[in-house]
Amino acid sequence: MAPAGRPGAKKGILERLESGEVVIGDGSFLITLEKRGYVKAGLWTPEAVIEHPDAVRQLHMEFLRAGSNVMQTFTFSASEDNMESKWEDVNAAACDLAREVAGKGDALVAGGICQTSIYKYHKDETRIKKLFRQQLEVFAWKNVDFLIAEYFEHVEEAVWAVEVLKESDRPVAVTMCIGPEGDMHDITPGECAVRLVKAGASIVGVNCRFGPETSLKTMELMKEGLERAGLKAHLMVQPLGFHTPDCGKEGFVDLPEYPFGLESRVATRWDIQKYAREAYNLGVRYIGGCCGFEPYHIRAIAEELAPERGFLPPASEKHGSWGSGLDMHTKPWIRARARREYWENLLPASGRPFCPSLSKPDV
C-alpha cells in the first residue's frame, strides 16, 4: 500500500466521522517538549509557541507526517488564570503554527481548551466561563476548524466548557481525564458522556491520565451510557503512551515515576497497533494520543488502520510493516524477527533487574 499523495479539498471533522472515516489525532506536546527542553515541568504552560516556535512547528510536522489528521493548537493551560497577560499572544501564535502545518497535508485545526486552575477552589461558573470564552474568541478570530475541550476531571466544569464553545458555529469535541471509576465527584463515565452530549458536544471521550487499556474500558462505559440514554455521539480516545495499570483514580500523576521517570512504561509501537485495532472495534473513530504519545505511536495507529483508511502515512516510507525491513539484516537471528508473530508476542524486558513491574500510587 502506497503512502497518501497530496490531499484535495478538506472535509470537516463531522463530515469525516459521519461517513465512517477514521480520524487520527496527534500526540504528546507537553511531556515531549519538556524532554526536548522547551517546556518547564510543574507550570506545564505553552510559552514555547512564542519562545521556540520552530520546536512546536517541528513536532506538529512530525505528527502530520506520521498520519495525524488534526493539528490541535498547543494551548493547554493557556488561559488567563495560568498565563496572565501572555494568554492572548500564546493562543494566537499556537493557532498560526497549527494552521501553517495543517496546510501541508489533509489536516484540520482544532482549538483546544482545558480545565481551569480555579475550579477546585472557586466553583464560580461565570468566572470560569469567561476564561473559556476568552480563548474561544481567539479561536474564532483565527478561524479554527473545530474545538476541543480536553482534560477535565469534573463533568460539571466540562459541561460549562461545552456550553461556551457551542456559542460558536464550530463542532465541539470534549474529553475527560477520567478512568472507569468516573470523575472526581464520582459521576460515572456513562453519566458524564450523557451530560456532555446533552450540553451540545458532538464528539465525546477521554484523554490523558490513563494508558490505552484503561482508557478503552472507560470508553466502553461511556458508549454504554449513551446507548442506555438513547443518545448518539462520535467517540474519541487519546490516552497516555504509557502503561499505567497500577495507577489510582487520578491516573498517572499519582505514580511515583511521574513525571521524570516514566520511560520504562512507554508503550511499544506494537502495543499501539493493538490499541488502535481495539478502539476501532469498539466503534471509536477519532483515535489519537496524549502525554507520552510520540510520532511513531501515531504512525502505528495509521499503519494498523491503513486497510480501513486506504493509505499509509508518509512516515511509513521509512518503516517496514511488522519489522519487515529486518529481512535484509546480515545476522540470521535478527532476520528471524521480520514477522508479525514475533513482535505481537514479545514480552519486552526493562533491563532493570531490581525494579518492580508495578508501583504503589502515592495517593
N, C-alpha and C positions, 0 to 999 in steps of 0.2 A: 504494500500500500504506500503510495507516494505522499510526501508532505503536501499540505494545502498550498495553493497558489494565493495570489493577492485577492482579497475579497471584493465583492461588488457592493451594492447598496446595503447598508446595515439595517437589520431588523431590530426592533425594540425588545426589551427584556421579556415583556409579557407575550409578544408575538412569538418569540423563540420558544418559551416554555409551553405556551398553549398548543404549539404544533408538535410537542413531544421532544423537541431538541434538547440535548444535554448542554447546559451552560457550565463552563468550568470557571470557578472563581480564581482569585490569586491566593497568595500565601502570607508568610511571615514578614512583617516590616519592623516592628519594634525590637523583637529579640534578635533578628538578623542584623539590623543596622546597629544595635548595641554591640554585637560581636565584631562588627566591622569598624567600630569606633566613631559612630555618628549620632548615637542616641545615648543619653545618660539614664542608667537604671535608677529606679526609685521615682524619679519625676515622670519618666515614660511619656514625654511630650515631643511633638514632631517639629521642633525648630529646624531640623535638617533640611526641610523643603526650601528654606531661605539660606541657611548657613552652608549647606552642602547639597545643592540641587542635583549635581552630577551623580552623587551616590544614590539618591532617590530615583532619578531617571534610569540609572543603570539597573536597579532592582526591578522597576516596572518592566524594562525591556527584557530582562531575564524571564520574568513570568509570562510576558506576551509570547516570547519565542518558545516557551515550554508548553503553551497551549491555552493560557488564560483568555477568556472572553470578556472579562471585566477588569478594568483598571479602577480599583477603589481609591479614592483620594486618601492620602496619608494625613488624616485629620483626627486620629484617635486622641481623645483628651484635648482637642484644640478649641475648647470653649473658653469663654471669658473667665470663668471661675478658676481655670487652670493656667491660663496664659496671659491674663490681664490685657494690657494694651496691644500685645502681639497677635492676638487671636485672629483678627480680620486679615492681616497680611499673610499669615500662615495658611489660612483656609483658601485664600485666593491663589497663592503660589502652588498649593497642593493640587488645586483644580487644573491649573495651567499645565503642570507636569503630567498629570494623568491624561489630559486631553491630547497633549503632544504625542505621547506614546500610543494611546489608543488609535490615533490616526494612522499609525503604521501597520495596522492589522484589523482584524474583524472583532474589535473590542469596543465595549461600551464604557462610559464613565459613570461611576456610582459615587455620589456624595455621601460621606459617612459621618454619623454622629454616634456617641456612646453615652453610657450612664454618667451622671454628673458626680462631682465630689461632695455635693452638699445634700443629696437626698437622704443619706443615712442619718443626718443630724437635723436637717430642717426640711420637712416634707412640705415645702412651700410650692404648690403647683404653679402658681403664677410666675414665681421667680425662675423655676426650673424650665418652664415652657418658654420664657423669654430667652434663656440661654440657647435652647434648641432653635428658636426662631431666628436668632442672630446668624447662626451657621446656615440655616435654610436660605436666608436672604442672599448670602454669598453664592450658594449653590445655584440658586435661580439666576443670579446675575451671570454666572459662568456657564449656565445652560447645561448642567449635567443631565445625563440620560435617565437616571432613576436614583432612588435614595435608599440608603441602608441605615437602619438604627440597630446597632450591634452592642454586644457585651453588656447586657442588663441582668443584674442579679434579682431584681424585683419587678414583677409583671406590672405593678401599678405605674412605675416610672416608665416602663417600656410602652405602656398604653398612652401615657402623656406624650411620649416621643412620636408615636404613630399619629396621634391626633394633630400634632403640629405639622408633621411632614405632609399630611393629607391636605393641608392648606394650599399646597402647590398642585399643579396638574400632572405631576410625575408619579409613576408607580412606586410603591413603598414596600420594601422588604424589612423584616425585623428578626433578629436572632438574639436569643438569651444565652447567657453563660451559666447554664444550669445542667445538672445531671438528672438521673432518674428519680431522685428524691424531690425534685421540684425547686421552686425559688426559695429565697431566704425567709419568706413568710409562710413556707410550707404549702404554697399553691402548686398543685400537681402539674406536670408538663402538659397533660391533656387540657386542663383548665386554662393554663397560660396560653396555649395555642388558640383556644376558643375566644378568649378575651381579646387577643391581638387581632384576630380576623374580624371580630365584631367592631373593633376600633377602626378598621379600614385597611389593614395590611393585606396585600395580595400574595405575599411570599413570607413564610414563617419557618423558623427552625432554631438551631443552636450554633454557637461558635465559641471557640476557646475553652479554657479551664479544664477540659477533659479530652482524653485520647479518642481515637476513632471508634473503638469498640463500644465504649461507654456512651459516646455521642449518638451512635446509631440506636442504642437501646432507648435513649431519650427521644429520638426522632420517632421511633415506633410508638411510644406512648403519646406523643403529640398527634400523630396520624390517627391513632385510635380515638383520641378525644374529639378530634374534628369529625370523624365518621359518626360517632355517637350523637353529636350535636347536629348532624345533617349539614355541616359546613364544608366548603371546599376552598382550598388554597394550594398554591405551589409550595413544595417543600425544599428547604435549603439547609445544607450542613457544611460547617467549616471548623473541624476540630483541630486540636493540637497535633503537631507532628511528633509527639512523644507518647510512649506507653505509660499510662498512669492508672493501672487497676487498683492501686493501693491508696489513692487519694480519698479524702472525705468529701463532705457535701460541698465545700467551697472549691474543690478542684486542686490543680497542681500548685497553686500559690501556698498551700499549707504543707507541701512536701519539703523536707529539709534541703533538698537539692536546688530548690527554686531560689533565684533564677540562674545562678552561675555554675551549677553542677549537673545540668540535665543531659549532657552529651551522651551518657551511657544509655539513656532512654530513647534516643532518636529512632524513629521507625525507618525500616529499610524501604527502598522503592518497591519491593515485592509486597511488603505489608500494605503499602498504599494502593497497589493494584487490587489487593483483596478487599480493602475498604471501599474502593470505587465501585467494584462489582456488587458488593453487598448493599451499598447505598442505592445504586441503580435498581437492584432487585426489590428494594423496599419501596420504590416509587419516587425517590428523590431525584430531581433533575437539575438542581443547582448544587454542584458539588465542588468544594474547594478546601482551603485550609486556613489555619491561623498560626499562632506562635509556633515556631519550630518547623513550619512547612516551607521547605526550600524549593527552588525552581525544579529540581529533579523529582521532587514529590509531585508537583503539578504535572510534569511530563508523564509520570507514571499513571495518573488519572487519565490523561489524554490517550495514552497508549492502550490502557485496558479497555477504554470505551471507544476506541477507533472503529471497531466494526459497526457500532451503532451510529457514530458520527460520520463515518465515510471517509475519514482522512486522518493523517498523523500531523503532529505539530512540527514546525521547522527544526526544533531541537532534536527530533528523532533521527535526523540525518547523521548524527554522531552517536547513535545509540542502537545497538543490536537488540532486537526483541528477545527477552529472556536470556540474555547473555550470549546471543548467537555470535557476536564478534570474537568471542574467545576461541572459536574453532580454528582460528589462524595462529594460535599460540604455539610456540615451539615445544612446550612441555605437555606431554600427553595427559597428565592428571588435571591440568588446567583446561585443556581442550574438552575433557570429560564434563566440565561444568557448563558447557554451552547448551543447556537444555532446561526447559521449564521445570521438570520434576525436581532437579537439583535445588533450584532456588526456592521453589514452593515449600520444600520440606526441610530446608536448612534451619537449624536451631543455633543462631549466632551466639558466640561466647562474648563476654565483656572484656576478657583479658585481665580481670581483677579478682584473683583467687580468694581474697579475704573480704570481699564486699558481698552484701546480701543482694538477693534478686528483688526484694521489695523493701520499702521503708515504712516507718511509722509517722503519720502526719503529726505536725506539731500542735494541731488543734483538734 
